[in-house]
Each structure stands twice: as structure tokens, then as C-alpha cells.
Amino acid sequence: AQTVTQSQPEMSVQEAETVTLSCTYDTSESDYYLFWYKQPPSRQMILVIRQEAYKQQNATENRFSVNFQKAAKSFSLKISDSQLGDAAMYFCALKPNFGNEKLTFGTGTRLTIIP
Amino acid sequence: SAVISQKPSRDICQRGTSLTIQCQVDSQVTMMFWYRQQPGQSLTLIATANQGSEATYESGFVIDKFPISRPNLTFSTLTVSNMSPEDSSIYLCSAPTANYGYTFGSGTRLTVV
């Protein structure tokens, strides 16, 4: 079984500043994918970034990057130059690379952007 | 990536009635997933729907309460049966995409009164 833990229920950051959201996980699988999803008030789940466990290089997508520490089972999300539109719930999620392809989600972090 | 159209977007229902939520995917997908998201909480998987076979339900969810149909590779429905106020939640469908990510429907906000 997999578990995903997000220890920060809420975070806030000044507009244009940088914020890091934490995520730790546990799995017995050696091959898996990790995701960060964003859910704004519209309820739509939006994929922010994806990391393949067998890749050592940290994934980046424009202002979003991750710090993937496989041995520590840590997968944090860094948002640079925060914008008002970044305000949302952020969910960390894990999926094994085979078998039943269901996602295991963390409990989420609510990010507030301060103008 | 795939796009999922989910409807209705919201509904207010009387207790004891049933509501069917529909998800249409713009491409063929082998599996679809149905989630429940209670207010302010994370997503909880209800069941996995495969075309041509019965859905696989997670612990705590049963077919009589949440019957699922999957008539083809682009469509699925979830019915919330004999509703009570405790069923008030957001319900989301999801499907895998080609790049190992997942796409989600826009969610159905259900209020049971």
C-alpha cells in the first residue's frame, strides 16, 4: 500500500516570492510516478508537474520545479515568482508504474497568495 | 491530452433520491476512476471502472450505493443512490493520459437536502 503525506495544511506567500510545498510518501515499489496537482476554487484538477522515480533529474515546468529525494521519499514543489493565479489547493500524488493504475493523494496544502 | 466532459456540474437533490453523473472522454481509455471529495478534504477513490467488466470498489464503497456503468471506452456513469445529507460532496471522474498523467472531469458538486 502507498501513503502520501502533506504536513502543511496551509501556506501563504507574498506575490512574486518563492514558496515550497512539502510532500513525503511511502511505497514498496521501485518504479512509480509522482505528481503535483492544483485545484483552484473552480474544482478542476490541473496537473502541475510529474516526476518519474527512475529519473534522477528534477522535473521543471516554467515557474514550477520539484526537489525529488528518492532515498528520503520526499517530493517537494517549489513555486517561483508566485502569482495571484497560483492560489489553490495543491495535492501531491503517487502512482505505481504497473498494476492497478490508481493515484494515491495526500491531504492537500491550501496556498494563499498575498498581494 | 484527453479532455473529460462531466455533467451535471452541480445539483441539489432530495434525500432518498438518486443522481447519475456522466463523464465523456474525447479519446478511448481503458480505465476510468471515480472519486469523492468531501468539503475541504482530499480525494477518495470510490471505484475503478473498466470497459466490459464490473467496477472494482474500494473499501467502504459498495455497488448498491454507487453503481457504475462503463458501456464503452469513452463513457462512464456513477449513480449515487438513496442519497442522504452525508453524500453531499464533490464527485470527480478521471482517466489516465498517454504521458502517464491523469486528466480529471470538472467535478459535480452534490448537495443533498
gemmi code that builds the backbone of each chain (N, CA, C; Angstrom):
import gemmi

chains = {
    "A": [
        ("ALA", (0.841, -1.200, 0.000), (0.000, 0.000, 0.000), (0.875, 1.249, 0.000)),
        ("GLN", (0.336, 2.298, -0.596), (1.077, 3.549, -0.676), (0.456, 4.573, 0.264)),
        ("THR", (1.280, 5.452, 0.789), (0.784, 6.596, 1.555), (1.490, 7.853, 1.079)),
        ("VAL", (0.776, 8.958, 1.113), (1.311, 10.264, 0.741), (0.954, 11.240, 1.855)),
        ("THR", (1.942, 11.962, 2.345), (1.739, 12.861, 3.482), (2.119, 14.288, 3.104)),
        ("GLN", (1.195, 15.195, 3.334), (1.465, 16.621, 3.174), (1.277, 17.250, 4.555)),
        ("SER", (2.342, 17.714, 5.132), (2.311, 18.154, 6.530), (1.911, 19.608, 6.708)),
        ("GLN", (1.717, 20.316, 5.607), (1.375, 21.738, 5.675), (-0.064, 21.928, 5.191)),
        ("PRO", (-1.033, 22.029, 6.077), (-2.413, 22.223, 5.624), (-2.591, 23.556, 4.895)),
        ("GLU", (-1.843, 24.574, 5.319), (-1.977, 25.903, 4.717), (-0.593, 26.550, 4.599)),
        ("MET", (-0.430, 27.286, 3.518), (0.783, 28.074, 3.319), (0.354, 29.397, 2.687)),
        ("SER", (1.174, 30.418, 2.927), (0.943, 31.696, 2.268), (2.277, 32.263, 1.811)),
        ("VAL", (2.212, 33.071, 0.774), (3.421, 33.655, 0.205), (3.065, 35.012, -0.403)),
        ("GLN", (3.999, 35.909, -0.336), (3.826, 37.207, -0.985), (3.945, 37.037, -2.496)),
        ("GLU", (3.138, 37.779, -3.180), (3.212, 37.777, -4.643), (4.651, 38.064, -5.080)),
        ("ALA", (5.101, 37.304, -6.095), (6.450, 37.409, -6.676), (7.525, 36.687, -5.866)),
        ("GLU", (7.178, 36.204, -4.691), (8.146, 35.461, -3.894), (8.091, 33.972, -4.232)),
        ("THR", (8.948, 33.213, -3.566), (9.056, 31.769, -3.795), (8.523, 31.010, -2.591)),
        ("VAL", (7.830, 29.920, -2.863), (7.288, 29.089, -1.790), (7.553, 27.624, -2.119)),
        ("THR", (7.749, 26.830, -1.076), (7.973, 25.395, -1.242), (6.938, 24.611, -0.457)),
        ("LEU", (6.272, 23.704, -1.140), (5.277, 22.837, -0.513), (5.888, 21.447, -0.328)),
        ("SER", (5.671, 20.870, 0.847), (6.316, 19.601, 1.189), (5.417, 18.405, 0.921)),
        ("CYS", (6.059, 17.297, 0.603), (5.346, 16.036, 0.394), (6.316, 14.894, 0.692)),
        ("THR", (5.880, 13.974, 1.504), (6.634, 12.734, 1.694), (5.719, 11.576, 1.371)),
        ("TYR", (6.295, 10.458, 1.040), (5.492, 9.319, 0.617), (6.152, 8.029, 1.072)),
        ("ASP", (5.390, 6.989, 0.977), (5.921, 5.671, 1.289), (5.356, 4.674, 0.292)),
        ("THR", (6.214, 3.877, -0.272), (5.800, 2.835, -1.187), (6.851, 1.744, -1.188)),
        ("SER", (6.419, 0.527, -1.454), (7.358, -0.584, -1.565), (7.793, -0.803, -3.004)),
        ("GLU", (7.174, -0.047, -3.928), (7.522, -0.179, -5.333), (8.821, 0.555, -5.635)),
        ("SER", (9.555, 0.064, -6.625), (10.791, 0.732, -7.032), (10.565, 1.647, -8.226)),
        ("ASP", (9.455, 1.425, -8.929), (9.162, 2.204, -10.124), (7.786, 2.844, -9.960)),
        ("TYR", (7.749, 4.144, -9.960), (6.489, 4.837, -9.723), (6.581, 6.249, -10.270)),
        ("TYR", (5.436, 6.911, -10.278), (5.356, 8.306, -10.706), (4.823, 9.144, -9.551)),
        ("LEU", (5.307, 10.360, -9.489), (4.829, 11.329, -8.508), (4.284, 12.542, -9.241)),
        ("PHE", (3.239, 13.113, -8.682), (2.551, 14.234, -9.325), (2.242, 15.322, -8.303)),
        ("TRP", (2.183, 16.539, -8.801), (1.558, 17.634, -8.069), (0.373, 18.118, -8.907)),
        ("TYR", (-0.795, 18.174, -8.256), (-1.994, 18.697, -8.881), (-2.417, 19.958, -8.153)),
        ("LYS", (-3.001, 20.850, -8.918), (-3.546, 22.106, -8.403), (-5.057, 22.069, -8.561)),
        ("GLN", (-5.777, 22.476, -7.513), (-7.239, 22.552, -7.586), (-7.688, 23.938, -7.141)),
        ("PRO", (-7.964, 24.825, -8.091), (-8.481, 26.155, -7.744), (-9.942, 26.051, -7.317)),
        ("PRO", (-10.547, 27.157, -6.913), (-11.960, 27.115, -6.498), (-12.906, 26.574, -7.561)),
        ("SER", (-12.503, 26.584, -8.800), (-13.337, 26.021, -9.873), (-13.486, 24.502, -9.769)),
        ("ARG", (-12.745, 23.858, -8.895), (-12.763, 22.404, -8.643), (-11.966, 21.590, -9.655)),
        ("GLN", (-11.578, 22.201, -10.760), (-10.856, 21.455, -11.784), (-9.486, 21.027, -11.267)),
        ("MET", (-9.164, 19.757, -11.382), (-7.840, 19.251, -11.009), (-6.907, 19.456, -12.197)),
        ("ILE", (-5.829, 20.186, -11.956), (-4.906, 20.537, -13.025), (-3.536, 19.960, -12.699)),
        ("LEU", (-2.971, 19.195, -13.629), (-1.645, 18.641, -13.424), (-0.609, 19.760, -13.509)),
        ("VAL", (0.186, 19.901, -12.455), (1.221, 20.932, -12.410), (2.547, 20.378, -12.914)),
        ("ILE", (2.927, 19.201, -12.396), (4.235, 18.655, -12.718), (4.258, 17.174, -12.388)),
        ("ARG", (5.104, 16.453, -13.107), (5.181, 14.991, -12.974), (6.644, 14.582, -12.887)),
        ("GLN", (6.919, 13.592, -12.038), (8.288, 13.099, -11.871), (8.288, 11.570, -11.966)),
        ("GLU", (9.184, 11.046, -12.778), (9.342, 9.593, -12.857), (10.430, 9.170, -11.882)),
        ("ALA", (10.153, 8.171, -11.079), (11.062, 7.818, -9.987), (12.431, 7.357, -10.469)),
        ("TYR", (12.490, 6.810, -11.669), (13.777, 6.301, -12.143), (14.671, 7.411, -12.711)),
        ("LYS", (14.117, 8.610, -12.823), (14.892, 9.746, -13.316), (15.443, 10.534, -12.131)),
        ("GLN", (16.738, 10.730, -12.097), (17.339, 11.476, -11.004), (17.153, 12.978, -11.177)),
        ("GLN", (17.043, 13.422, -12.416), (16.909, 14.855, -12.663), (15.543, 15.338, -12.216)),
        ("ASN", (15.541, 16.448, -11.494), (14.286, 17.017, -11.009), (13.503, 17.637, -12.158)),
        ("ALA", (12.196, 17.391, -12.171), (11.338, 17.946, -13.201), (11.124, 19.450, -12.986)),
        ("THR", (10.988, 20.162, -14.091), (10.671, 21.591, -14.044), (9.627, 21.898, -15.104)),
        ("GLU", (8.750, 22.827, -14.784), (7.742, 23.323, -15.723), (7.583, 24.818, -15.469)),
        ("ASN", (8.326, 25.597, -16.233), (8.266, 27.051, -16.107), (8.595, 27.471, -14.668)),
        ("ARG", (7.658, 28.054, -13.959), (7.924, 28.547, -12.597), (7.853, 27.447, -11.544)),
        ("PHE", (7.493, 26.245, -11.945), (7.305, 25.138, -11.022), (8.457, 24.147, -11.155)),
        ("SER", (9.017, 23.740, -10.040), (10.062, 22.729, -10.042), (9.906, 21.855, -8.801)),
        ("VAL", (10.499, 20.685, -8.869), (10.414, 19.777, -7.729), (11.811, 19.483, -7.213)),
        ("ASN", (11.860, 19.097, -5.950), (13.075, 18.558, -5.335), (12.737, 17.125, -4.952)),
        ("PHE", (13.179, 16.194, -5.781), (12.869, 14.779, -5.605), (14.042, 14.104, -4.929)),
        ("GLN", (13.812, 13.618, -3.731), (14.831, 12.905, -2.966), (14.322, 11.471, -2.765)),
        ("LYS", (14.743, 10.573, -3.654), (14.179, 9.232, -3.653), (14.501, 8.473, -2.374)),
        ("ALA", (15.726, 8.568, -1.901), (16.100, 7.825, -0.693), (15.303, 8.305, 0.515)),
        ("ALA", (15.061, 9.579, 0.567), (14.301, 10.159, 1.674), (12.800, 10.089, 1.433)),
        ("LYS", (12.392, 9.659, 0.242), (10.980, 9.600, -0.139), (10.317, 10.953, 0.078)),
        ("SER", (10.944, 11.946, -0.522), (10.472, 13.315, -0.406), (10.295, 13.906, -1.793)),
        ("PHE", (9.251, 14.717, -1.957), (8.898, 15.251, -3.278), (8.287, 16.630, -3.076)),
        ("SER", (9.102, 17.646, -2.901), (8.588, 18.989, -2.631), (8.422, 19.782, -3.923)),
        ("LEU", (7.489, 20.715, -3.895), (7.177, 21.573, -5.044), (7.599, 22.993, -4.725)),
        ("LYS", (8.398, 23.579, -5.611), (8.800, 24.973, -5.471), (8.114, 25.805, -6.534)),
        ("ILE", (7.466, 26.865, -6.069), (6.810, 27.802, -6.983), (7.581, 29.111, -6.904)),
        ("SER", (8.141, 29.506, -8.014), (8.908, 30.747, -8.083), (8.043, 31.860, -8.633)),
        ("ASP", (8.383, 33.115, -8.242), (7.646, 34.272, -8.762), (6.141, 34.045, -8.634)),
        ("SER", (5.682, 33.786, -7.424), (4.276, 33.442, -7.182), (3.331, 34.486, -7.757)),
        ("GLN", (2.259, 34.009, -8.341), (1.247, 34.872, -8.940), (-0.100, 34.633, -8.277)),
        ("LEU", (-0.979, 35.619, -8.380), (-2.294, 35.503, -7.746), (-3.036, 34.257, -8.237)),
        ("GLY", (-2.816, 33.908, -9.493), (-3.481, 32.739, -10.055), (-2.961, 31.419, -9.525)),
        ("ASP", (-1.894, 31.459, -8.732), (-1.382, 30.224, -8.137), (-2.167, 29.819, -6.896)),
        ("ALA", (-3.024, 30.696, -6.406), (-3.808, 30.390, -5.211), (-4.724, 29.205, -5.490)),
        ("ALA", (-4.587, 28.157, -4.675), (-5.341, 26.923, -4.910), (-4.985, 25.912, -3.825)),
        ("MET", (-5.687, 24.784, -3.851), (-5.255, 23.606, -3.105), (-4.263, 22.854, -3.977)),
        ("TYR", (-3.178, 22.387, -3.359), (-2.185, 21.605, -4.076), (-2.126, 20.207, -3.461)),
        ("PHE", (-2.246, 19.223, -4.325), (-2.234, 17.831, -3.895), (-1.021, 17.113, -4.489)),
        ("CYS", (-0.315, 16.408, -3.636), (0.752, 15.516, -4.059), (0.135, 14.128, -4.263)),
        ("ALA", (0.599, 13.407, -5.270), (0.002, 12.098, -5.557), (1.061, 11.141, -6.085)),
        ("LEU", (0.810, 9.851, -5.889), (1.743, 8.797, -6.291), (1.003, 7.703, -7.039)),
        ("LYS", (1.657, 7.132, -8.033), (1.101, 6.009, -8.769), (2.198, 4.996, -9.081)),
        ("PRO", (2.011, 3.728, -8.721), (2.979, 2.710, -9.149), (2.968, 2.593, -10.665)),
        ("ASN", (4.063, 2.124, -11.202), (4.184, 2.090, -12.659), (3.590, 0.840, -13.280)),
        ("PHE", (2.890, 0.049, -12.526), (2.234, -1.106, -13.111), (1.102, -1.513, -12.195)),
        ("GLY", (0.342, -2.502, -12.663), (-0.773, -2.938, -11.845), (-1.916, -1.955, -11.909)),
        ("ASN", (-2.748, -1.958, -10.923), (-3.880, -1.044, -10.862), (-3.366, 0.384, -10.844)),
        ("GLU", (-3.738, 1.142, -11.852), (-3.119, 2.453, -12.019), (-3.821, 3.554, -11.247)),
        ("LYS", (-4.160, 3.317, -10.024), (-4.860, 4.353, -9.281), (-3.863, 5.253, -8.559)),
        ("LEU", (-4.273, 6.503, -8.414), (-3.482, 7.501, -7.713), (-3.769, 7.457, -6.225)),
        ("THR", (-2.740, 7.664, -5.439), (-2.902, 7.886, -4.002), (-2.570, 9.348, -3.739)),
        ("PHE", (-3.514, 10.071, -3.139), (-3.375, 11.501, -2.915), (-2.983, 11.813, -1.472)),
        ("GLY", (-2.234, 12.913, -1.309), (-2.051, 13.483, 0.011), (-3.270, 14.287, 0.409)),
        ("THR", (-3.212, 14.870, 1.599), (-4.362, 15.596, 2.146), (-4.471, 17.019, 1.638)),
        ("GLY", (-3.439, 17.498, 0.950), (-3.525, 18.804, 0.327), (-2.927, 19.926, 1.161)),
        ("THR", (-2.479, 20.969, 0.456), (-1.989, 22.205, 1.072), (-2.709, 23.366, 0.400)),
        ("ARG", (-3.351, 24.187, 1.210), (-4.024, 25.372, 0.660), (-3.031, 26.513, 0.589)),
        ("LEU", (-2.782, 26.991, -0.621), (-1.825, 28.069, -0.845), (-2.555, 29.384, -1.063)),
        ("THR", (-2.197, 30.374, -0.267), (-2.742, 31.725, -0.393), (-1.641, 32.643, -0.889)),
        ("ILE", (-1.974, 33.482, -1.857), (-1.021, 34.456, -2.382), (-1.409, 35.827, -1.837)),
        ("ILE", (-0.465, 36.480, -1.197), (-0.722, 37.785, -0.591), (-0.278, 38.873, -1.566)),
        ("PRO", (-1.205, 39.738, -1.980), (-0.839, 40.774, -2.980), (0.165, 41.773, -2.430)),
    ],
    "B": [
        ("SER", (-3.549, 16.195, -24.432), (-4.012, 15.148, -23.541), (-5.535, 15.049, -23.609)),
        ("ALA", (-6.078, 13.969, -23.049), (-7.509, 13.733, -23.113), (-8.271, 14.814, -22.364)),
        ("VAL", (-9.490, 15.063, -22.828), (-10.395, 16.013, -22.181), (-11.632, 15.252, -21.733)),
        ("ILE", (-12.060, 15.483, -20.500), (-13.247, 14.826, -19.960), (-14.329, 15.862, -19.726)),
        ("SER", (-15.504, 15.595, -20.270), (-16.677, 16.419, -20.008), (-17.517, 15.732, -18.958)),
        ("GLN", (-17.770, 16.414, -17.863), (-18.525, 15.838, -16.752), (-19.774, 16.668, -16.527)),
        ("LYS", (-20.888, 15.968, -16.313), (-22.116, 16.679, -16.016), (-23.034, 15.853, -15.145)),
        ("PRO", (-23.869, 16.472, -14.318), (-24.016, 17.921, -14.187), (-22.863, 18.525, -13.396)),
        ("SER", (-22.732, 19.830, -13.458), (-21.669, 20.484, -12.689), (-22.072, 20.622, -11.224)),
        ("ARG", (-23.363, 20.725, -10.995), (-23.865, 20.787, -9.626), (-25.325, 20.387, -9.600)),
        ("ASP", (-25.775, 19.923, -8.446), (-27.186, 19.593, -8.302), (-27.547, 19.615, -6.828)),
        ("ILE", (-28.772, 19.939, -6.573), (-29.339, 19.874, -5.226), (-30.438, 18.830, -5.272)),
        ("CYS", (-30.340, 17.815, -4.437), (-31.249, 16.677, -4.519), (-31.920, 16.420, -3.178)),
        ("GLN", (-33.095, 15.846, -3.257), (-33.820, 15.462, -2.054), (-33.276, 14.134, -1.528)),
        ("ARG", (-33.245, 14.001, -0.216), (-32.801, 12.729, 0.347), (-33.699, 11.595, -0.112)),
        ("GLY", (-33.083, 10.434, -0.302), (-33.820, 9.272, -0.752), (-33.862, 9.106, -2.263)),
        ("THR", (-33.463, 10.136, -2.992), (-33.462, 10.049, -4.450), (-32.080, 9.627, -4.940)),
        ("SER", (-31.946, 9.504, -6.249), (-30.673, 9.093, -6.863), (-30.251, 10.124, -7.897)),
        ("LEU", (-28.954, 10.241, -8.107), (-28.401, 11.141, -9.118), (-27.366, 10.373, -9.931)),
        ("THR", (-27.437, 10.521, -11.229), (-26.451, 9.903, -12.115), (-25.544, 10.967, -12.701)),
        ("ILE", (-24.255, 10.757, -12.553), (-23.233, 11.671, -13.057), (-22.588, 11.020, -14.278)),
        ("GLN", (-22.385, 11.803, -15.313), (-21.848, 11.276, -16.560), (-20.478, 11.875, -16.860)),
        ("CYS", (-19.599, 11.061, -17.411), (-18.295, 11.528, -17.888), (-18.041, 10.998, -19.284)),
        ("GLN", (-17.739, 11.922, -20.175), (-17.441, 11.598, -21.565), (-16.004, 12.005, -21.858)),
        ("VAL", (-15.202, 11.055, -22.353), (-13.805, 11.321, -22.667), (-13.672, 11.476, -24.179)),
        ("ASP", (-12.801, 12.369, -24.611), (-12.682, 12.615, -26.052), (-11.744, 11.640, -26.749)),
        ("SER", (-11.285, 10.612, -26.028), (-10.483, 9.553, -26.625), (-10.733, 8.267, -25.837)),
        ("GLN", (-10.335, 7.156, -26.402), (-10.572, 5.884, -25.736), (-9.575, 5.671, -24.598)),
        ("VAL", (-10.088, 5.253, -23.469), (-9.258, 4.985, -22.301), (-9.668, 3.643, -21.702)),
        ("THR", (-8.684, 2.897, -21.224), (-9.002, 1.574, -20.697), (-9.676, 1.668, -19.332)),
        ("MET", (-9.196, 2.537, -18.490), (-9.742, 2.647, -17.133), (-10.257, 4.060, -16.882)),
        ("MET", (-11.291, 4.133, -16.086), (-11.751, 5.404, -15.561), (-11.920, 5.251, -14.054)),
        ("PHE", (-11.734, 6.354, -13.360), (-11.774, 6.334, -11.902), (-12.818, 7.336, -11.406)),
        ("TRP", (-13.478, 6.963, -10.345), (-14.454, 7.860, -9.718), (-13.995, 8.178, -8.296)),
        ("TYR", (-13.976, 9.480, -7.977), (-13.524, 9.950, -6.678), (-14.635, 10.730, -5.986)),
        ("ARG", (-14.564, 10.742, -4.667), (-15.386, 11.621, -3.864), (-14.459, 12.569, -3.103)),
        ("GLN", (-14.847, 13.821, -3.055), (-14.062, 14.809, -2.320), (-14.988, 15.555, -1.382)),
        ("GLN", (-14.930, 15.233, -0.108), (-15.771, 15.918, 0.880), (-15.202, 17.296, 1.145)),
        ("PRO", (-16.029, 18.212, 1.610), (-15.609, 19.616, 1.728), (-14.280, 19.788, 2.457)),
        ("GLY", (-13.354, 20.471, 1.805), (-12.066, 20.775, 2.408), (-11.123, 19.601, 2.550)),
        ("GLN", (-11.457, 18.485, 1.912), (-10.630, 17.296, 2.086), (-10.031, 16.828, 0.770)),
        ("SER", (-9.262, 15.761, 0.866), (-8.603, 15.207, -0.310), (-9.565, 14.316, -1.087)),
        ("LEU", (-9.057, 13.759, -2.152), (-9.860, 12.884, -2.998), (-9.784, 11.454, -2.480)),
        ("THR", (-10.926, 10.811, -2.416), (-11.014, 9.411, -2.016), (-11.541, 8.602, -3.188)),
        ("LEU", (-10.824, 7.569, -3.563), (-11.237, 6.752, -4.695), (-12.451, 5.910, -4.325)),
        ("ILE", (-13.486, 6.001, -5.146), (-14.680, 5.188, -4.948), (-14.505, 3.842, -5.654)),
        ("ALA", (-14.158, 3.896, -6.940), (-14.071, 2.673, -7.726), (-13.311, 2.922, -9.014)),
        ("THR", (-12.849, 1.824, -9.589), (-12.200, 1.823, -10.891), (-13.131, 1.130, -11.870)),
        ("ALA", (-13.369, 1.778, -13.002), (-14.317, 1.253, -13.984), (-13.575, 0.824, -15.241)),
        ("ASN", (-13.671, -0.453, -15.561), (-13.092, -0.998, -16.785), (-14.224, -1.342, -17.741)),
        ("GLN", (-13.976, -1.122, -19.004), (-14.993, -1.444, -20.002), (-15.155, -2.947, -20.112)),
        ("GLY", (-16.390, -3.408, -20.065), (-16.671, -4.828, -20.255), (-16.606, -5.670, -19.004)),
        ("SER", (-16.345, -5.055, -17.881), (-16.324, -5.819, -16.633), (-16.899, -4.968, -15.515)),
        ("GLU", (-17.189, -5.619, -14.411), (-17.729, -4.873, -13.280), (-16.671, -3.964, -12.676)),
        ("ALA", (-17.131, -2.875, -12.117), (-16.212, -1.945, -11.477), (-15.610, -2.568, -10.225)),
        ("THR", (-14.427, -2.126, -9.888), (-13.746, -2.563, -8.667), (-13.881, -1.468, -7.626)),
        ("TYR", (-14.516, -1.805, -6.497), (-14.807, -0.810, -5.477), (-13.770, -0.835, -4.363)),
        ("GLU", (-13.504, 0.352, -3.844), (-12.583, 0.483, -2.710), (-13.330, 0.164, -1.415)),
        ("SER", (-12.534, -0.088, -0.404), (-13.111, -0.395, 0.902), (-14.014, 0.751, 1.362)),
        ("GLY", (-15.191, 0.404, 1.806), (-16.132, 1.397, 2.296), (-17.143, 1.843, 1.257)),
        ("PHE", (-16.995, 1.410, 0.032), (-17.921, 1.764, -1.045), (-18.491, 0.480, -1.643)),
        ("VAL", (-19.808, 0.482, -1.877), (-20.471, -0.717, -2.382), (-21.272, -0.406, -3.626)),
        ("ILE", (-21.458, -1.427, -4.423), (-22.111, -1.271, -5.715), (-23.569, -0.837, -5.574)),
        ("ASP", (-24.241, -1.289, -4.537), (-25.646, -0.916, -4.379), (-25.801, 0.586, -4.155)),
        ("LYS", (-24.831, 1.189, -3.516), (-24.891, 2.620, -3.221), (-24.335, 3.455, -4.381)),
        ("PHE", (-23.309, 2.948, -5.034), (-22.635, 3.689, -6.104), (-22.512, 2.826, -7.364)),
        ("PRO", (-23.621, 2.461, -7.985), (-23.498, 1.673, -9.212), (-22.817, 2.461, -10.325)),
        ("ILE", (-21.979, 1.773, -11.068), (-21.186, 2.389, -12.129), (-21.452, 1.647, -13.432)),
        ("SER", (-21.571, 2.398, -14.501), (-21.648, 1.776, -15.821), (-20.468, 2.220, -16.653)),
        ("ARG", (-20.045, 1.354, -17.566), (-18.921, 1.652, -18.464), (-19.226, 0.963, -19.786)),
        ("PRO", (-20.175, 1.520, -20.549), (-20.634, 0.827, -21.753), (-19.628, 0.804, -22.888)),
        ("ASN", (-18.696, 1.746, -22.908), (-17.664, 1.767, -23.958), (-16.419, 2.459, -23.422)),
        ("LEU", (-15.425, 2.622, -24.285), (-14.122, 3.123, -23.843), (-14.067, 4.640, -23.691)),
        ("THR", (-15.160, 5.330, -23.941), (-15.147, 6.791, -23.831), (-16.178, 7.326, -22.838)),
        ("PHE", (-16.908, 6.474, -22.156), (-18.040, 6.951, -21.370), (-18.190, 6.132, -20.091)),
        ("SER", (-18.608, 6.825, -19.021), (-18.908, 6.138, -17.770), (-19.905, 6.970, -16.985)),
        ("THR", (-20.701, 6.285, -16.177), (-21.604, 6.974, -15.271), (-21.430, 6.435, -13.858)),
        ("LEU", (-21.662, 7.313, -12.902), (-21.702, 6.962, -11.483), (-23.057, 7.401, -10.959)),
        ("THR", (-23.765, 6.511, -10.310), (-25.027, 6.861, -9.682), (-24.847, 6.873, -8.171)),
        ("VAL", (-25.316, 7.926, -7.549), (-25.352, 7.991, -6.091), (-26.793, 7.681, -5.698)),
        ("SER", (-27.000, 6.557, -5.036), (-28.353, 6.044, -4.807), (-28.825, 6.337, -3.390)),
        ("ASN", (-30.146, 6.460, -3.268), (-30.764, 6.620, -1.954), (-29.976, 7.620, -1.111)),
        ("MET", (-29.887, 8.826, -1.637), (-28.980, 9.820, -1.061), (-29.392, 10.299, 0.320)),
        ("SER", (-28.401, 10.601, 1.121), (-28.581, 11.244, 2.426), (-27.674, 12.470, 2.470)),
        ("PRO", (-27.862, 13.360, 3.431), (-27.001, 14.558, 3.506), (-25.512, 14.224, 3.573)),
        ("GLU", (-25.169, 13.045, 4.094), (-23.757, 12.648, 4.176), (-23.127, 12.424, 2.807)),
        ("ASP", (-23.946, 12.290, 1.798), (-23.442, 12.122, 0.430), (-23.103, 13.447, -0.238)),
        ("SER", (-23.379, 14.544, 0.443), (-23.047, 15.855, -0.117), (-21.538, 15.973, -0.251)),
        ("SER", (-21.065, 16.102, -1.469), (-19.631, 16.086, -1.775), (-19.429, 16.579, -3.194)),
        ("ILE", (-18.173, 16.669, -3.568), (-17.813, 16.815, -4.974), (-17.435, 15.433, -5.489)),
        ("TYR", (-17.949, 15.096, -6.638), (-17.622, 13.818, -7.275), (-16.859, 14.110, -8.567)),
        ("LEU", (-15.738, 13.419, -8.736), (-14.898, 13.646, -9.916), (-14.599, 12.327, -10.609)),
        ("CYS", (-14.542, 12.380, -11.918), (-14.073, 11.240, -12.690), (-12.685, 11.573, -13.236)),
        ("SER", (-11.954, 10.519, -13.586), (-10.581, 10.698, -14.039), (-10.208, 9.559, -14.966)),
        ("ALA", (-9.229, 9.825, -15.834), (-8.737, 8.792, -16.740), (-7.251, 8.998, -16.972)),
        ("PRO", (-6.504, 7.921, -17.191), (-5.080, 8.067, -17.495), (-4.883, 8.727, -18.856)),
        ("THR", (-3.787, 9.453, -18.991), (-3.418, 10.049, -20.263), (-2.156, 9.380, -20.797)),
        ("ALA", (-1.815, 9.699, -22.017), (-0.720, 8.995, -22.676), (0.632, 9.225, -22.011)),
        ("ASN", (0.795, 10.355, -21.328), (2.099, 10.667, -20.741), (2.173, 10.270, -19.269)),
        ("TYR", (1.373, 9.269, -18.887), (1.372, 8.728, -17.520), (0.771, 9.680, -16.508)),
        ("GLY", (0.195, 10.765, -16.981), (-0.541, 11.617, -16.067), (-2.003, 11.206, -16.032)),
        ("TYR", (-2.815, 11.995, -15.408), (-4.238, 11.748, -15.321), (-4.975, 13.038, -15.617)),
        ("THR", (-6.073, 12.914, -16.323), (-6.925, 14.066, -16.539), (-8.209, 13.870, -15.754)),
        ("PHE", (-8.803, 14.973, -15.326), (-9.989, 14.922, -14.488), (-11.137, 15.660, -15.146)),
        ("GLY", (-12.336, 15.206, -14.851), (-13.509, 15.994, -15.173), (-13.571, 17.213, -14.264)),
        ("SER", (-14.498, 18.095, -14.555), (-14.589, 19.361, -13.818), (-15.335, 19.222, -12.496)),
        ("GLY", (-15.820, 18.024, -12.200), (-16.438, 17.777, -10.903), (-17.921, 18.082, -10.877)),
        ("THR", (-18.608, 17.357, -10.010), (-20.035, 17.577, -9.754), (-20.203, 17.888, -8.281)),
        ("ARG", (-20.714, 19.067, -7.988), (-20.973, 19.428, -6.590), (-22.391, 19.015, -6.239)),
        ("LEU", (-22.502, 18.042, -5.369), (-23.797, 17.490, -4.978), (-24.151, 17.954, -3.578)),
        ("THR", (-25.349, 18.501, -3.455), (-25.899, 18.871, -2.149), (-27.183, 18.091, -1.943)),
        ("VAL", (-27.270, 17.381, -0.828), (-28.465, 16.598, -0.518), (-29.194, 17.273, 0.647)),
        ("VAL", (-30.462, 17.562, 0.427), (-31.247, 18.266, 1.453), (-32.394, 17.395, 1.959)),
    ],
}
model = gemmi.Model(1)
for chain_id, residues in chains.items():
    chain = gemmi.Chain(chain_id)
    for i, (resn, *xyz) in enumerate(residues, 1):
        res = gemmi.Residue()
        res.name, res.seqid = resn, gemmi.SeqId(i, " ")
        for name, pos in zip(("N", "CA", "C"), xyz):
            atom = gemmi.Atom()
            atom.name, atom.element = name, gemmi.Element(name[0])
            atom.pos, atom.b_iso = gemmi.Position(*pos), 0.0
            res.add_atom(atom)
        chain.add_residue(res)
    model.add_chain(chain)
structure = gemmi.Structure()
structure.add_model(model)
structure.setup_entities()
